[in-house]
């Protein structure tokens, strides 16, 4: 049964034009889902605002005291964790607590390693742990160990399946899936692609990642209502596994594949690699309307090149700042700012945005998430100029 981290998609329905989202963890498995999964978690309380309260690191310091704050991220396969989340969190923590010491670790796609790292942080006297779980179920043991030491735990980006969580900083991942599927379905219809001409390959995230379940929950109703059928689906965040799986489906279905739904940019790139190896042209790949998540450099460049339809942008800077502020507030014995609840836990929730060739400049570039020079390298300079990205 699939479970949702956040079930507040209805809250953002009125902002659909604006919200036209890793995301990623290890693990893989094969499935052939044709029906939407049931939600095992109770609905989250609707957030009062569209962005997390206190989600900016531009405010004043909260204390001159010195605390030890642990940050444990899940893996390095997805670039965002080391290149975005870690520096954003570090900067925000410095802003809110100049004298705080950051204890940092990355689990490198191992639940066991993450448990050991968290225990090490507790042994070093961590006052608060901020954990983006590689495995949301296994990480419950981290919360239990921290509780024994009276150390609160903030679940960062993904839900940890524990009743003892102190706080959650995340995004509406059901809305991520809805945006991905809606953008893909709308594009297929605009191209005049008939549902009778074939079907969609669906590359979900790992079954061990609660966010992957939520993304899937958001996407499935949209795809099913569209009339397009799913040829096959697969659960993984591993790019090698994704590429091998797509290669097998290309052999199996050939040009009966009319679309590829990918839960993130890395899997989308793997799908492209498999298609190119099978002899598909760029024009044929472009017609499949690949989706993605993370607004990665590679994903945005693939969009500029016309190979990927869209990616989903979660403002990681806001998420990291929300988590850092909550950690300091918890260290001070205060109740963190929140704008919603997830499974009964107070939370800071931020809405995702769909990014296409039309709004790269007004979103990720305007926000400073990427510079034009990051995306429009020499290989993509002509495509950027054609798209009006300066």
Order of alpha helices (4+ residues) and beta strands (2+ residues): beta-beta-alpha-beta-alpha-beta-alpha-beta-beta-alpha-beta-alpha-beta-alpha-beta-alpha-alpha-alpha-beta-alpha-beta-beta-beta-alpha-alpha
